Amino acid sequence: MENISPAIETLIISEITGTISQEEKEILDLLIAVHPEVANISKHLHKKLGAVTIPKTDIDAIITSITNEINNVETLPAPSYKNNSRRRWYTIAGTTLAAAAVTAFIWFRPGNTSNIPSPHLDKAFFANNQKAITLTYGTAIKTIMGQGLSINEKGVITTDDGQVFDTEILPGENASVAVPDGGSYQLKLSDGTQIVMNSKTTATFPLIFGNRRNLTLAGEAYIEAAEDATKPFVVYAADTETKALGTAFNINSYKTGNVVVSLLKGKVRVSGGGQEKEITPGNAAIYSEGNIEISPNKKDLLDWAKGKIYLRTTNTQEIEETAARYLDLRIKFDKPITGKLARIAMERNNPEKFLKQFPAGYDLHPGDSTYYLR
């Protein structure tokens, strides 16, 4: 990302002023984690504007007052809304509290994140943790490395390290990408849909979409579906179907018989077990045992795409399974965890740190391929 868009700067300013929504906060946190330039501008704006207070009065009165007082104001054109509460205006003060005039203000409509780039995984992030990815198409099975691949409108596959698989593919012929334990991978499909795959995840999809845009997922992925009003993007995971139009969402289907669809922006419809429900940004549809329930998104929803996850459990089996999947690390507890363990952190590039955080009373014993906690 060479330039920071006004939409990203506005997200940062809304965080500073305390008016950012949970959906916007999750997107901003991910952008800061994977884009160094976004992190730098965030620090810069926090330093300059951290002490600024936005008056909590009538928003239109604020706008009128500001536009009357400043000579050079740069604005982004705002469309007309019947409901004024959907407009958000921010005033940006100067570099110090003593500044007497407002130098700029930015218009931002909640949910208008079209200028925000899709999240991607930094190359440096996995420099020491490359995993072999399995790519299958037609009768070919390839083992590839690197961070991701893209597919053009003709079905030609290009990896980020320069490999090109020039295939003659008919619409609807499938390919699949499998990410092993401890890995993560990015995809850009032929329709422009962007996907970040978590570890132990397989995605199957047509190299060229025909009349339908379908993808089958086992595991977890963050998906930004390209907009196409005539062809919804449909994801099948376990016994569920998620239908989206120009939407950003996360699907987790690791647990057998359980699927969690978490929406960041747009709108999706989730069906399963004879039920069908729509969810709005900031909420998740949780499918389990044939039922769908709606619940708020978890705060750490996309931490896995930043290279770390947190567990809040004393269940040793869950810890063992998650460490194997996310860190490609085999551990075995010989006794249960007693007492309160608030949070367990797993950083993909620092498995040693994970092994050192268990409470007193455990001794670490390395085996041939497994670490034993006794």
Residue frames relative to the residue before (quaternion, step in Angstrom):
aa qw qx qy qz dx dy dz
M 1.0000 0.0000 0.0000 0.0000 0.00 0.00 0.00
E 0.2273 -0.8176 0.5169 0.1124 3.55 -0.44 1.21
N 0.7943 0.1838 -0.0880 0.5723 3.60 1.01 -0.75
I 0.3838 -0.6959 0.5567 0.2419 3.53 -1.13 0.72
S 0.3504 -0.7592 0.5058 0.2121 3.58 -0.60 1.09
P 0.6342 -0.5336 0.3910 0.4003 3.60 -1.19 0.47
A 0.6083 0.5721 -0.3634 0.4130 3.59 1.04 -0.68
I 0.6586 0.4934 -0.3147 0.4731 3.58 1.02 -0.78
E 0.6313 0.5203 -0.3378 0.4655 3.59 0.95 -0.82
T 0.6508 0.5224 -0.3145 0.4523 3.56 1.01 -0.79
L 0.6058 0.5374 -0.3515 0.4697 3.59 1.05 -0.69
I 0.6519 0.5116 -0.3114 0.4651 3.57 0.96 -0.89
I 0.6652 0.5003 -0.3052 0.4626 3.58 0.93 -0.90
S 0.6496 0.5057 -0.3284 0.4630 3.58 0.99 -0.75
E 0.6027 0.5291 -0.3582 0.4780 3.59 1.16 -0.54
I 0.6483 0.5236 -0.3145 0.4545 3.58 0.96 -0.88
T 0.7372 0.4208 -0.2300 0.4760 3.58 0.92 -0.89
G 0.4917 -0.6955 0.4131 0.3222 3.59 1.27 -0.06
T 0.5847 0.5919 -0.3707 0.4128 3.59 1.19 0.38
I 0.4230 0.7110 -0.4637 0.3171 3.57 1.24 0.27
S 0.4003 -0.7007 0.5336 0.2531 3.58 -1.05 0.76
Q 0.6657 -0.4945 0.3652 0.4229 3.56 -1.28 0.29
E 0.6302 0.5366 -0.3264 0.4566 3.60 1.00 -0.83
E 0.6849 0.4799 -0.2824 0.4700 3.57 0.88 -0.98
K 0.6293 0.5468 -0.3322 0.4412 3.60 1.04 -0.81
E 0.6518 0.5157 -0.3190 0.4554 3.60 0.95 -0.85
I 0.6565 0.4990 -0.3104 0.4729 3.58 0.97 -0.85
L 0.6636 0.5051 -0.3082 0.4577 3.60 0.91 -0.91
D 0.6396 0.5304 -0.3329 0.4458 3.61 0.91 -0.86
L 0.6681 0.4956 -0.3031 0.4649 3.57 0.96 -0.85
L 0.6424 0.5207 -0.3225 0.4605 3.59 0.98 -0.82
I 0.6489 0.5122 -0.3143 0.4666 3.59 0.97 -0.85
A 0.6701 0.5235 -0.3010 0.4316 3.56 0.99 -0.85
V 0.8030 0.3234 -0.1568 0.4754 3.59 0.92 -0.83
H 0.7308 0.3395 -0.2281 0.5464 3.61 1.25 -0.19
P 0.3569 -0.7599 0.4967 0.2199 3.66 -0.33 1.16
E 0.6545 0.5241 -0.3355 0.4294 3.60 0.97 -0.76
V 0.6169 0.5163 -0.3484 0.4812 3.59 1.13 -0.59
A 0.6270 0.5315 -0.3316 0.4629 3.58 1.03 -0.78
N 0.6606 0.5152 -0.3089 0.4503 3.59 0.97 -0.85
I 0.6861 0.4641 -0.3017 0.4721 3.60 0.86 -0.88
S 0.5939 0.5603 -0.3635 0.4486 3.59 1.14 -0.60
K 0.6556 0.4993 -0.3069 0.4760 3.57 0.94 -0.90
H 0.6473 0.5344 -0.3131 0.4443 3.57 0.97 -0.90
L 0.7091 0.4515 -0.2685 0.4704 3.58 0.83 -0.96
H 0.6096 0.5379 -0.3553 0.4613 3.60 1.05 -0.67
K 0.6558 0.5141 -0.3099 0.4579 3.57 0.99 -0.85
K 0.7215 0.4511 -0.2525 0.4607 3.58 0.93 -0.89
L 0.8266 0.2883 -0.1015 0.4726 3.54 0.86 -0.97
G 0.3943 0.7734 -0.4433 0.2235 3.56 1.26 -0.08
A 0.7331 0.4223 -0.2384 0.4768 3.56 1.08 -0.66
V 0.4983 0.6718 -0.4260 0.3447 3.59 1.25 -0.04
T 0.1804 -0.7751 0.5980 0.0952 3.57 -0.98 0.85
I 0.2568 -0.7584 0.5801 0.1497 3.56 -0.82 0.98
P 0.4307 -0.7097 0.4823 0.2797 3.65 -0.61 1.02
K 0.3080 -0.7523 0.5550 0.1764 3.56 -0.92 0.90
T 0.3524 0.7038 -0.5324 0.3117 3.58 0.48 1.25
D 0.7718 -0.3246 0.2374 0.4925 3.54 -1.26 -0.21
I 0.4740 -0.7261 0.4210 0.2660 3.57 -0.64 1.16
D 0.6540 0.5069 -0.3257 0.4574 3.60 1.01 -0.76
A 0.6169 0.5388 -0.3458 0.4577 3.58 1.09 -0.67
I 0.6212 0.5367 -0.3354 0.4621 3.57 1.06 -0.77
I 0.6608 0.5148 -0.3100 0.4497 3.56 0.88 -0.95
T 0.6600 0.5126 -0.3059 0.4560 3.58 0.90 -0.92
S 0.6591 0.5207 -0.3043 0.4493 3.55 0.95 -0.93
I 0.6765 0.4996 -0.2972 0.4522 3.55 0.89 -0.93
T 0.6955 0.4855 -0.2930 0.4413 3.57 0.80 -0.96
N 0.6394 0.5147 -0.3284 0.4673 3.59 1.17 -0.45
E 0.7266 0.4765 -0.2376 0.4341 3.58 1.09 -0.67
I 0.7577 0.3698 -0.2179 0.4916 3.60 1.03 -0.57
N 0.4379 -0.7220 0.4839 0.2299 3.53 -1.09 0.74
N 0.7920 0.2064 -0.0865 0.5680 3.54 0.96 -0.88
V 0.1175 0.7974 -0.5753 0.1391 3.54 -0.17 1.26
E 0.1808 -0.7659 0.6085 0.1016 3.53 -0.84 0.99
T 0.0163 -0.8166 0.5766 -0.0208 3.58 -0.68 1.04
L 0.3621 -0.6608 0.6033 0.2611 3.48 -1.32 0.44
P 0.4986 -0.6814 0.4290 0.3210 3.65 -0.74 0.95
A 0.2148 -0.7923 0.5629 0.0964 3.55 -0.84 1.00
P 0.4121 -0.6984 0.5190 0.2702 3.57 -0.87 0.86
S 0.5578 -0.6062 0.4470 0.3487 3.55 -1.25 0.37
Y 0.0857 -0.7887 0.6080 0.0290 3.56 -0.97 0.92
K 0.4705 -0.6518 0.5105 0.3052 3.54 -1.05 0.70
N 0.7496 0.3152 -0.1765 0.5545 3.54 1.09 -0.70
N 0.3286 -0.7867 0.4891 0.1842 3.57 -0.30 1.25
S 0.5720 0.6116 -0.3931 0.3799 3.60 1.12 -0.46
R 0.6217 0.5468 -0.3546 0.4344 3.59 1.21 -0.28
R 0.5957 0.5291 -0.3883 0.4632 3.59 1.22 -0.06
R 0.0777 -0.7724 0.6272 0.0628 3.54 -1.14 0.67
W 0.0458 -0.7856 0.6170 -0.0056 3.53 -0.75 1.10
Y 0.1189 -0.7784 0.6123 0.0711 3.51 -1.02 0.82
T 0.2456 -0.7226 0.6188 0.1858 3.59 -1.05 0.72
I 0.1769 -0.7780 0.5951 0.0965 3.52 -0.97 0.87
A 0.2716 -0.7768 0.5466 0.1549 3.57 -0.55 1.13
G 0.6702 -0.4906 0.3710 0.4154 3.59 -1.33 0.07
T 0.7582 -0.4262 0.2575 0.4210 3.51 -1.26 -0.19
T 0.7847 0.2131 -0.1466 0.5633 3.65 1.14 -0.28
L 0.6597 -0.5054 0.3819 0.4044 3.52 -1.32 0.29
A 0.6512 0.5424 -0.3169 0.4259 3.60 1.11 -0.57
A 0.4550 0.6880 -0.4618 0.3263 3.57 1.22 -0.21
A 0.3264 -0.7939 0.4863 0.1633 3.56 -0.74 1.04
A 0.7837 0.2837 -0.1537 0.5308 3.57 1.12 -0.48
V 0.4471 -0.6445 0.5426 0.3005 3.52 -1.21 0.48
T 0.3086 -0.7989 0.4924 0.1550 3.58 -0.75 1.03
A 0.8056 -0.0313 0.0206 0.5912 3.60 1.13 -0.44
F 0.0097 -0.7715 0.6278 0.1025 3.52 -1.26 0.16
I 0.2932 -0.7855 0.5374 0.0910 3.49 -1.11 0.82
W 0.2840 -0.7354 0.5898 0.1750 3.52 -1.03 0.85
F 0.0676 0.7958 -0.5981 0.0665 3.55 -0.96 0.85
R 0.2232 -0.7635 0.5911 0.1336 3.57 -0.83 0.94
P 0.5050 -0.6590 0.4516 0.3267 3.65 -0.75 0.95
G 0.8010 0.2728 -0.2202 0.4854 3.51 -0.96 0.94
N 0.5863 0.5699 -0.3811 0.4316 3.59 1.24 -0.18
T 0.1671 0.8198 -0.5196 0.1732 3.55 0.32 1.30
S 0.2711 0.8102 -0.4908 0.1705 3.59 1.18 0.43
N 0.6868 0.4771 -0.2928 0.4637 3.62 1.13 -0.52
I 0.5547 0.6078 -0.3993 0.4042 3.57 1.25 -0.13
P 0.4162 -0.7293 0.4766 0.2604 3.61 -0.69 1.00
S 0.5869 -0.5706 0.4357 0.3744 3.53 -1.18 0.51
P 0.5122 -0.6403 0.4592 0.3418 3.60 -0.99 0.71
H 0.0094 -0.7745 0.6322 0.0205 3.54 -1.10 0.66
L 0.4940 -0.6561 0.4840 0.3020 3.54 -1.24 0.37
D 0.4923 -0.6775 0.4673 0.2833 3.56 -0.78 1.08
K 0.5212 -0.6343 0.4608 0.3372 3.62 -0.96 0.79
A 0.6526 0.5177 -0.3194 0.4518 3.57 0.99 -0.81
F 0.5644 0.6433 -0.3765 0.3549 3.54 1.15 -0.66
F 0.7965 0.2360 -0.1198 0.5437 3.58 0.98 -0.86
A 0.2430 0.8091 -0.5079 0.1684 3.59 1.20 0.42
N 0.7704 0.3158 -0.1697 0.5272 3.59 1.03 -0.77
N 0.7330 0.3896 -0.2174 0.5134 3.57 1.23 0.16
Q 0.1769 0.8012 -0.5461 0.1689 3.57 0.91 0.94
K 0.1078 -0.7864 0.6070 0.0386 3.53 -0.99 0.88
A 0.5040 -0.6472 0.4812 0.3091 3.55 -1.12 0.68
I 0.1983 -0.7792 0.5900 0.0740 3.56 -0.80 1.11
T 0.2814 -0.7569 0.5657 0.1668 3.58 -0.99 0.82
L 0.0861 -0.7840 0.6148 0.0024 3.55 -0.74 1.17
T 0.0289 -0.7999 0.5991 -0.0218 3.56 -0.79 1.06
Y 0.1746 0.7542 -0.6239 0.1069 3.57 -0.96 0.88
G 0.8005 0.0961 -0.1230 0.5787 3.55 -0.86 0.95
T 0.7467 -0.3121 0.2648 0.5244 3.57 -0.72 -1.11
A 0.5520 0.6335 -0.3800 0.3867 3.59 1.30 -0.04
I 0.0753 -0.7536 0.6515 0.0439 3.54 -1.15 0.77
K 0.0432 -0.8208 0.5684 -0.0367 3.57 -0.53 1.20
T 0.2316 -0.7183 0.6343 0.1676 3.54 -1.22 0.64
I 0.0023 -0.8189 0.5707 -0.0602 3.57 -0.59 1.16
M 0.2884 -0.7202 0.6021 0.1888 3.53 -1.31 0.43
G 0.5264 0.6616 -0.4447 0.2956 3.54 -1.27 -0.25
Q 0.6584 -0.5553 0.3848 0.3317 3.50 -1.41 -0.13
G 0.8197 -0.1516 0.1342 0.5358 3.59 1.05 -0.58
L 0.2297 -0.7479 0.6010 0.1636 3.54 -1.36 0.00
S 0.1982 -0.7507 0.6146 0.1391 3.52 -1.32 0.35
I 0.2257 -0.7536 0.6061 0.1174 3.54 -1.23 0.59
N 0.2881 -0.7735 0.5336 0.1842 3.58 -0.73 0.97
E 0.7394 -0.4457 0.2785 0.4208 3.56 -1.32 0.11
K 0.6695 0.4708 -0.3024 0.4885 3.61 1.27 -0.24
G 0.5768 -0.6162 0.3664 0.3915 3.58 1.27 0.04
V 0.4501 0.6753 -0.4628 0.3566 3.60 1.24 0.25
I 0.2587 -0.7796 0.5589 0.1138 3.56 -0.81 1.08
T 0.0050 -0.7836 0.6209 -0.0202 3.58 -0.90 0.97
T 0.2656 -0.7637 0.5675 0.1555 3.57 -0.79 1.02
D 0.6300 -0.5721 0.3689 0.3739 3.57 -1.20 0.44
D 0.6823 0.4415 -0.3080 0.4947 3.60 1.21 -0.22
G 0.7078 -0.5379 0.2413 0.3893 3.58 1.20 0.54
Q 0.4967 0.6364 -0.4585 0.3716 3.61 1.17 0.02
V 0.1134 -0.7841 0.6085 0.0447 3.56 -1.01 0.87
F 0.1148 -0.7689 0.6273 0.0459 3.56 -0.85 1.02
D 0.1196 -0.8230 0.5549 0.0198 3.55 -0.10 1.35
T 0.0479 0.8333 -0.5423 0.0956 3.54 -0.18 1.29
E 0.3310 -0.6899 0.6006 0.2319 3.54 -1.20 0.58
I 0.0524 0.8380 -0.5305 0.1161 3.52 -0.02 1.36
L 0.3383 -0.7161 0.5720 0.2136 3.55 -1.02 0.82
P 0.6137 -0.5423 0.4024 0.4090 3.61 -1.10 0.55
G 0.7787 0.3251 -0.2534 0.4731 3.55 -0.91 0.94
E 0.5592 0.5823 -0.4135 0.4209 3.62 1.19 -0.29
N 0.3685 -0.8039 0.4399 0.1564 3.53 -0.71 1.14
A 0.1236 -0.7089 0.6834 0.1231 3.46 -1.45 0.38
S 0.1240 -0.7796 0.6042 0.1089 3.56 -1.23 0.31
V 0.1664 -0.7501 0.6340 0.0878 3.52 -1.22 0.69
A 0.0897 -0.8037 0.5880 0.0121 3.57 -0.79 1.07
V 0.1739 -0.7773 0.6012 0.0641 3.56 -0.79 1.11
P 0.3546 -0.7675 0.4914 0.2093 3.63 -0.73 0.99
D 0.7250 -0.3563 0.3307 0.4879 3.56 -1.33 -0.14
G 0.8290 0.2490 -0.1851 0.4654 3.55 -1.03 0.83
G 0.6654 0.5183 -0.3024 0.4441 3.59 1.24 -0.05
S 0.0778 -0.7460 0.6539 0.0997 3.52 -1.41 -0.02
Y 0.0372 -0.8200 0.5693 -0.0459 3.57 -1.04 0.72
Q 0.3026 -0.7527 0.5635 0.1560 3.54 -1.23 0.68
L 0.1004 -0.7758 0.6205 0.0543 3.53 -1.16 0.71
K 0.0606 -0.7247 0.6799 0.0939 3.52 -1.25 0.59
L 0.2713 -0.8063 0.5092 0.1302 3.55 -0.38 1.26
S 0.7110 -0.4988 0.2986 0.3957 3.55 -1.27 0.35
D 0.6795 0.4640 -0.2981 0.4838 3.62 1.18 -0.38
G 0.6159 -0.5596 0.3404 0.4378 3.59 1.30 -0.03
T 0.4476 0.6781 -0.4614 0.3564 3.60 1.24 -0.07
Q 0.1766 -0.7924 0.5790 0.0750 3.57 -0.94 0.95
I 0.0783 -0.8090 0.5817 -0.0329 3.52 -0.92 1.02
V 0.1184 -0.7287 0.6669 0.1011 3.54 -1.17 0.72
M 0.1942 -0.8071 0.5527 0.0737 3.57 -0.58 1.19
N 0.3654 -0.7100 0.5629 0.2132 3.54 -1.03 0.85
S 0.7047 -0.4512 0.3354 0.4328 3.56 -1.33 0.06
K 0.8345 0.1598 -0.1638 0.5013 3.54 -1.30 0.55
T 0.4893 0.6429 -0.4212 0.4122 3.54 0.89 1.04
T 0.0973 -0.7783 0.6185 0.0464 3.56 -1.07 0.80
A 0.0847 -0.7736 0.6272 0.0325 3.56 -0.97 0.94
T 0.0857 -0.7838 0.6148 0.0195 3.57 -0.94 0.96
F 0.1246 0.8039 -0.5544 0.1755 3.57 -0.73 1.08
P 0.5507 -0.5797 0.4638 0.3816 3.63 -1.21 0.32
L 0.4833 -0.6449 0.5000 0.3170 3.58 -1.00 0.74
I 0.7544 0.1051 -0.0840 0.6425 3.56 1.14 -0.66
F 0.3421 -0.7460 0.5316 0.2095 3.58 -0.71 1.04
G 0.2871 -0.7409 0.5835 0.1682 3.54 -1.06 0.82
N 0.8325 -0.1135 0.1160 0.5298 3.56 -0.69 -1.11
R 0.7625 0.2639 -0.1588 0.5690 3.58 1.24 -0.30
R 0.2403 -0.7373 0.6105 0.1609 3.55 -1.25 0.53
N 0.1313 0.8119 -0.5473 0.1549 3.55 -0.06 1.33
L 0.0199 -0.7678 0.6403 0.0083 3.55 -1.20 0.65
T 0.2111 -0.7571 0.6055 0.1249 3.56 -1.04 0.82
L 0.0922 -0.8249 0.5576 -0.0115 3.55 -0.80 1.08
A 0.0137 -0.7389 0.6734 0.0205 3.52 -1.12 0.84
G 0.6983 0.3869 -0.3055 0.5190 3.60 -0.46 1.19
E 0.5681 -0.5776 0.4440 0.3828 3.58 -0.89 -0.94
A 0.1028 0.7866 -0.6031 0.0833 3.56 -1.07 0.77
Y 0.3079 -0.6777 0.6324 0.2146 3.51 -1.32 0.57
I 0.0806 -0.8290 0.5529 -0.0233 3.58 -0.71 1.10
E 0.0814 -0.7374 0.6674 0.0641 3.53 -1.05 0.88
A 0.2144 -0.8186 0.5247 0.0928 3.55 -0.15 1.33
A 0.4443 -0.6789 0.5187 0.2696 3.56 -0.89 0.97
E 0.5078 -0.6714 0.4512 0.2962 3.56 -1.01 0.82
D 0.2094 0.7259 -0.6385 0.1468 3.53 -1.04 0.91
A 0.3027 -0.8092 0.4773 0.1602 3.56 -0.10 1.32
T 0.6888 0.4896 -0.2862 0.4516 3.60 1.12 -0.56
K 0.7910 0.2043 -0.1053 0.5670 3.59 1.19 -0.46
P 0.2634 -0.7705 0.5585 0.1580 3.62 -0.22 1.19
F 0.3982 -0.6700 0.5667 0.2672 3.55 -1.22 0.56
V 0.0934 -0.8258 0.5561 -0.0062 3.57 -0.59 1.18
V 0.1185 -0.7829 0.6094 0.0403 3.56 -0.89 1.02
Y 0.1718 -0.7634 0.6168 0.0856 3.55 -0.88 1.03
A 0.0901 0.7741 -0.6188 0.0985 3.57 -0.78 1.08
A 0.8077 -0.0627 -0.0253 0.5857 3.57 -0.60 1.20
D 0.7880 -0.2883 0.2187 0.4982 3.62 -0.74 -1.01
T 0.5978 0.5864 -0.3523 0.4180 3.59 1.20 0.37
E 0.1898 -0.7350 0.6381 0.1288 3.50 -1.38 0.38
T 0.0820 -0.7879 0.6100 0.0214 3.58 -0.81 1.05
K 0.1195 -0.8110 0.5725 0.0136 3.55 -0.63 1.20
A 0.0136 0.8286 -0.5543 0.0777 3.57 -0.69 1.11
L 0.1313 -0.7418 0.6504 0.0972 3.52 -1.35 0.51
G 0.8365 -0.1276 0.0669 0.5286 3.59 -0.48 1.15
T 0.4228 0.7325 -0.3957 0.3579 3.53 0.89 0.99
A 0.2318 -0.7334 0.6178 0.1634 3.57 -1.24 0.56
F 0.1820 0.7921 -0.5562 0.1735 3.56 -0.65 1.11
N 0.3164 -0.7196 0.5895 0.1857 3.54 -1.34 0.36
I 0.0953 -0.7823 0.6134 0.0521 3.58 -1.01 0.84
N 0.0589 -0.7781 0.6254 0.0011 3.55 -0.92 1.01
S 0.0597 0.8087 -0.5800 0.0775 3.58 -0.62 1.15
Y 0.2285 0.8074 -0.5150 0.1751 3.57 1.14 0.60
K 0.7212 0.4387 -0.2499 0.4744 3.56 0.84 -1.01
T 0.5101 -0.6751 0.4418 0.2981 3.57 -0.77 1.05
G 0.8425 0.1493 -0.1312 0.5007 3.55 -0.86 1.02
N 0.6947 0.4131 -0.2561 0.5303 3.58 1.30 0.12
V 0.0135 0.7886 -0.6134 0.0412 3.59 -0.84 1.00
V 0.1045 -0.7822 0.6127 0.0429 3.57 -0.93 0.96
V 0.0870 -0.7807 0.6187 0.0115 3.57 -0.69 1.16
S 0.0613 -0.8177 0.5720 -0.0222 3.59 -0.45 1.25
L 0.2277 -0.8122 0.5299 0.0877 3.56 -0.68 1.14
L 0.2170 -0.7784 0.5787 0.1100 3.56 -0.95 0.97
K 0.7875 -0.1144 0.0677 0.6018 3.58 1.00 -0.76
G 0.7050 0.4287 -0.3367 0.4538 3.54 -1.21 0.53
K 0.4250 -0.6669 0.5359 0.2957 3.55 -1.12 -0.71
V 0.0218 -0.7863 0.6173 0.0139 3.56 -1.02 0.80
R 0.2557 -0.7231 0.6202 0.1646 3.50 -1.32 0.46
V 0.1315 -0.8012 0.5831 0.0287 3.57 -0.72 1.13
S 0.0122 -0.7995 0.6004 -0.0115 3.56 -0.89 0.94
G 0.2515 0.7413 -0.5926 0.1900 3.52 -1.19 0.71
G 0.8261 0.1885 -0.1433 0.5113 3.56 -1.07 0.69
G 0.6740 -0.5003 0.2983 0.4544 3.58 1.12 0.59
Q 0.6404 0.4902 -0.3284 0.4917 3.60 1.29 0.08
E 0.0802 -0.7743 0.6253 0.0561 3.55 -1.28 0.40
K 0.0600 0.8066 -0.5828 0.0785 3.56 -0.79 1.04
E 0.3150 -0.7099 0.5967 0.2021 3.54 -1.19 0.69
I 0.1400 -0.7787 0.6039 0.0965 3.56 -1.08 0.69
T 0.3347 -0.7303 0.5694 0.1742 3.51 -1.23 0.63
P 0.6874 -0.4910 0.3189 0.4298 3.63 -1.15 0.45
G 0.7554 0.3403 -0.2843 0.4825 3.54 -1.01 0.93
N 0.7191 0.3896 -0.2365 0.5246 3.57 1.29 -0.07
A 0.2589 -0.7552 0.5872 0.1341 3.52 -1.33 0.42
A 0.2828 -0.7013 0.6244 0.1957 3.53 -1.23 0.62
I 0.1236 -0.8022 0.5834 0.0281 3.56 -0.66 1.14
Y 0.1299 -0.7979 0.5877 0.0334 3.55 -0.56 1.23
S 0.1940 0.7642 -0.5926 0.1650 3.57 -0.81 1.04
E 0.8598 -0.0075 -0.0293 0.5097 3.54 -0.92 0.99
G 0.7469 -0.4392 0.2179 0.4493 3.55 0.93 0.93
N 0.6738 0.4585 -0.2919 0.5005 3.60 1.29 0.00
I 0.2140 -0.7506 0.6106 0.1341 3.56 -1.22 0.59
E 0.0265 -0.7858 0.6178 -0.0100 3.56 -0.83 1.05
I 0.3454 -0.7295 0.5573 0.1946 3.56 -1.17 0.67
S 0.0566 0.7918 -0.6012 0.0918 3.56 -0.90 0.99
P 0.5837 -0.5739 0.4197 0.3920 3.64 -1.12 0.49
N 0.5778 -0.5765 0.4487 0.3639 3.58 -1.17 0.58
K 0.4936 -0.6227 0.5147 0.3220 3.54 -1.20 0.55
K 0.5727 -0.6191 0.4152 0.3411 3.57 -1.06 0.74
D 0.7504 0.3658 -0.2055 0.5108 3.58 1.05 -0.74
L 0.1357 0.8625 -0.4800 0.0848 3.56 1.24 0.53
L 0.8181 0.2495 -0.1008 0.5082 3.60 0.78 -1.04
D 0.3066 0.7706 -0.5116 0.2247 3.60 1.16 0.35
W 0.5834 0.5941 -0.3842 0.3988 3.60 1.05 -0.64
A 0.6684 0.4944 -0.3029 0.4659 3.61 1.09 -0.68
K 0.6500 0.4820 -0.3149 0.4960 3.58 1.29 -0.18
G 0.6320 -0.5748 0.3266 0.4044 3.58 1.26 0.03
K 0.7699 0.2604 -0.1920 0.5501 3.58 1.18 0.21
I 0.0644 -0.7620 0.6412 0.0643 3.52 -1.25 0.52
Y 0.2611 -0.7543 0.5843 0.1462 3.54 -1.28 0.41
L 0.1650 -0.7606 0.6212 0.0915 3.52 -1.06 0.85
R 0.1242 -0.7572 0.6364 0.0791 3.54 -1.09 0.76
T 0.4746 0.6554 -0.4337 0.3963 3.53 0.35 1.27
T 0.2539 -0.7187 0.6154 0.2009 3.54 -1.31 0.36
N 0.4251 0.6952 -0.4621 0.3499 3.57 1.29 0.27
T 0.3326 -0.7925 0.4753 0.1881 3.58 -0.26 1.26
Q 0.6196 0.5394 -0.3571 0.4446 3.62 1.03 -0.65
E 0.6489 0.5091 -0.3176 0.4679 3.59 0.97 -0.82
I 0.6422 0.5142 -0.3209 0.4692 3.59 1.01 -0.81
E 0.6516 0.5209 -0.3119 0.4548 3.59 0.94 -0.89
E 0.6885 0.4864 -0.2838 0.4571 3.59 0.87 -0.96
T 0.6708 0.4961 -0.3051 0.4592 3.59 0.96 -0.83
A 0.6377 0.5222 -0.3273 0.4621 3.60 1.01 -0.79
A 0.6437 0.5161 -0.3213 0.4648 3.59 1.02 -0.78
R 0.7077 0.4675 -0.2647 0.4589 3.57 0.89 -0.94
Y 0.7867 0.3782 -0.1890 0.4499 3.56 0.72 -1.07
L 0.7816 0.3081 -0.1575 0.5189 3.60 1.01 -0.80
D 0.3177 -0.7317 0.5176 0.3096 3.58 1.27 -0.33
L 0.4878 0.6410 -0.4095 0.4283 3.53 1.10 0.88
R 0.2220 -0.7830 0.5696 0.1143 3.57 -0.75 1.07
I 0.0553 0.7785 -0.6219 0.0632 3.54 -0.76 1.11
K 0.1117 -0.7852 0.6064 0.0564 3.54 -1.24 0.48
F 0.2478 -0.7564 0.5910 0.1307 3.55 -0.80 1.09
D 0.2829 -0.7631 0.5577 0.1630 3.56 -0.93 0.92
K 0.7784 0.1391 -0.0984 0.6042 3.58 1.29 -0.17
P 0.5843 -0.6062 0.4008 0.3612 3.60 -1.11 0.55
I 0.4978 -0.6112 0.5186 0.3312 3.54 -1.30 0.37
T 0.1403 -0.7937 0.5888 0.0606 3.56 -0.76 1.03
G 0.7246 0.3831 -0.3063 0.4841 3.54 -1.16 0.56
K 0.6241 -0.5547 0.4134 0.3631 3.54 -1.32 -0.11
L 0.0622 -0.7642 0.6419 0.0095 3.55 -0.80 1.08
A 0.3293 -0.8114 0.4469 0.1829 3.57 -0.13 1.32
R 0.8044 -0.1441 0.1550 0.5552 3.58 0.74 -1.01
I 0.1741 -0.7564 0.6227 0.0988 3.54 -1.07 0.81
A 0.2076 -0.7906 0.5678 0.0973 3.57 -0.72 1.08
M 0.0795 -0.7644 0.6383 0.0437 3.54 -1.07 0.84
E 0.0599 -0.7827 0.6195 0.0040 3.56 -0.63 1.16
R 0.4960 -0.7171 0.4023 0.2791 3.53 -0.59 1.18
N 0.7530 0.3690 -0.2159 0.5003 3.60 1.02 -0.69
N 0.7472 0.3358 -0.2070 0.5349 3.59 1.23 0.12
P 0.0115 -0.8409 0.5410 -0.0097 3.62 0.54 1.11
E 0.5691 0.6021 -0.3896 0.4023 3.59 1.15 -0.55
K 0.6246 0.5450 -0.3314 0.4506 3.57 1.04 -0.79
F 0.6174 0.5508 -0.3339 0.4516 3.56 1.05 -0.78
L 0.7006 0.4956 -0.2756 0.4331 3.58 0.90 -0.93
K 0.6916 0.5058 -0.2727 0.4377 3.59 1.20 -0.46
Q 0.6557 0.5852 -0.3016 0.3696 3.60 1.19 -0.20
F 0.4972 0.6582 -0.4444 0.3494 3.58 1.20 0.13
P 0.6252 -0.5986 0.3468 0.3613 3.58 -1.07 0.71
A 0.6716 -0.4779 0.3810 0.4188 3.51 -1.33 0.35
G 0.6369 0.5086 -0.3899 0.4286 3.53 -1.08 0.72
Y 0.6840 0.4101 -0.2786 0.5352 3.56 1.31 -0.12
D 0.1447 -0.7465 0.6432 0.0902 3.54 -1.07 0.85
L 0.3439 -0.7519 0.5330 0.1796 3.56 -0.96 0.94
H 0.0319 -0.8015 0.5964 -0.0305 3.58 -0.77 1.09
P 0.2562 -0.7799 0.5494 0.1557 3.63 -0.35 1.18
G 0.1692 -0.7649 0.6137 0.0981 3.56 -1.03 0.87
D 0.7698 -0.3191 0.2388 0.4986 3.58 -1.22 -0.34
S 0.8181 -0.0091 0.0329 0.5740 3.59 0.89 -0.90
T 0.7153 0.3901 -0.2160 0.5380 3.57 1.31 0.06
Y 0.2880 -0.7107 0.6114 0.1955 3.55 -1.17 0.70
Y 0.1984 -0.7884 0.5751 0.0906 3.56 -0.83 1.04
L 0.1778 -0.7562 0.6239 0.0854 3.54 -0.97 0.97
R 0.0247 0.8370 -0.5392 0.0896 3.54 -0.34 1.33
